[in-house]
Amino acid sequence: MYSNRDPSLRKSGAGNIFIKNLHKSIDNKALHDTFSVFGNILSCKIATDASGLSKGYGFVQFEQEEAAENAIQKLNGMLMNDKKIFVGPFVPKQEREGAASTCKFNNIFVKNLSESVTEDTLQEIFGEYGKITSCIVMREGDGKSKCFGFVNFENPEASAKAVQELNGKKFDDKEWYVGKAQKKSEREQELKERFAQSKHKGTETFQGVNLYIKNLDDSIGDDSLRELFAGFGTITSCKVMCDNYGKSKRFGFVAFQSQEDASRALSEMNGKMVSRKPLYVAVAQRKEDRRAMLQSQFSQIRPAVMQTSIAPHVPLYPPDTPRLRQLPFYGLPPPALVPQARKIF
């Protein structure tokens, strides 16, 4: 769009509208032609992925605020290519995340389920708190349960009550996590806040509860790893890392509720033979902490290696022996070493 030197107008977002649920065939020109009847358009864009395909939403910036309001009033809910579109004022990401953290919710995320739990089981347990509109247990391609799922209530009050009463409750000897289903942006924001709190309060409060385990056998999954460490205390999370094909990377993480339980598991499980392989168990570290530790170790090792690798200078000639000045060697010996030819008269 044309350069605008008025910062108040640029940052206010006046005249900027957001359109979603667009048909994949609608491009920038079609969007511009549809909205240009309401006023002068400064910019118009369809959001696309890496391959250039439409993501189904876009933005239109009008020169006048009145034109944006008219477009919202006339086009919101209109059919475009047999799809009902949403047209509304653009809301910055920070405001959307703040509103999402305080708003009510209907969709619940449930994890740490046993493989025997089905949709009927969730329907029976969560149905006591209110009317359920949808319920699903996520599964692999072969039908095996991923041990997590979603439950959607018609009433947000029922969702809040189910989260309050079922989170942390045990079913089939497994402690369920029940909470609000979050978008990726909401999860990232929550993790950032947790990390900021941990740095503010000090690492000694949070350090030592998460263990890193490697040299695992290919047959060990999340449930098997949990069984190995369940005897040391309450486990809050347990995960074996896998590649894109679902194959184990032979390492994982186990987080305990208390530091004492984690310390006991570390001392007893490190080096223990499991499936004919010795486990390596250590305190899990953040990437920045590992890098700082390795740099510190390398800086201590390097001077010692330099001192032992460089041999003391040993003179090749006795101190009083005159030596020839060394000249650079370019394929022929120095002239002083070439025997002089005799003159024949």
C-alpha positions, 0 to 999 in steps of 0.5 A, a space after each residue: 500500500 502507499 506509504 503513510 507517515 501518520 503513525 496514529 492512523 497506521 497503528 489504529 487499524 481504522 478501516 481494516 476488516 477481516 474476512 474468513 471462510 472464503 472459498 479457495 478459488 477466491 484470489 486478491 482480485 476477486 476480493 478487491 472487486 467484491 469490496 471496492 464498491 464500498 469505498 477506496 481500498 488501500 490494501 487487499 490480501 488473501 492469506 496463502 500457505 507456502 505453496 501459494 494456496 489460499 488459507 480461506 481468509 484475508 484482509 481489506 483496508 479501506 481509506 475511510 472507516 465508514 466504508 469498512 463499517 458499510 462493508 461489514 454490515 452488508 457482506 457479513 453472512 453473505 454467500 460467496 461461491 456457495 460459502 457463507 463468509 464472515 466479515 468483521 473488524 480486524 482485531 490485533 493478535 494481542 487483543 485476541 489472545 487476551 480475550 481468549 484467556 478470559 472467555 468461556 469455553 465449550 470444548 474440553 481436551 482430555 489426555 492420558 486415557 487408557 487404550 480401552 477408553 472409547 467415545 461411549 466411555 467419555 459420553 458416559 462420564 462427561 454426560 453427567 455434567 451437561 448436554 454433549 454436542 460432540 465427543 471423539 477419541 483421537 486414533 492412529 491410522 490403524 485404529 489404535 488410540 492416541 490416548 487423548 480426545 475432545 468433548 464439546 458441551 452445549 453449555 460453557 458452565 457444564 464445561 467449566 464444572 467438568 474441568 473442575 471435577 474431573 481434572 486429576 481424577 484416576 480412571 483405570 489407574 491413569 490420572 486424567 488431564 482435563 482442561 480447556 481445548 486450546 489453539 496453538 497460539 494459546 498454548 504458546 502464550 501459556 508456555 511463555 508465561 510459565 517460562 517467564 514465571 520460572 525465570 522470575 521465581 528462580 530455577 531452584 523451584 522448578 529444577 530437577 523434576 523433569 528427567 531425560 532418559 535415553 538408550 531406550 529399546 524400540 519396544 518401549 512406548 509412553 505406557 511402558 516408560 510410565 510403568 518403569 518410573 511409576 514406583 518413585 512417585 506421582 508422574 505429571 507427564 511421560 513421553 517417548 519422542 518419535 519421528 514423523 513415521 511414529 518410530 521411537 527416537 530411543 529417548 524421552 522425558 518423565 516429569 515428577 510432581 516433586 523433586 524428591 521423587 525425581 532424585 530417587 528415580 535418577 539415582 536408582 534408574 540410571 544405568 539399570 538394564 531394561 530390555 538388555 540395554 542400560 538406561 541413561 537418566 539425567 536431569 532434563 535441561 533447556 537448550 540454552 543451559 546445555 549449550 552454556 554447560 558444554 561451552 564451559 566444559 570445552 573452555 576448561 578442556 581446551 587449555 589442557 589439550 593445548 599444553 599436552 599436545 605441544 611438545 617442548 622445543 628440543 634443539 636439533 643442533 648443539 648450541 655452538 654449531 653454526 646453522 644454515 639459513 633455511 630458505 623456502 623450498 619450491 621444488 629445488 634444493 637451496 643453492 648452497 646445497 647444490 655442488 658447484 661444477 668444476 671449471 675445465 681448462 
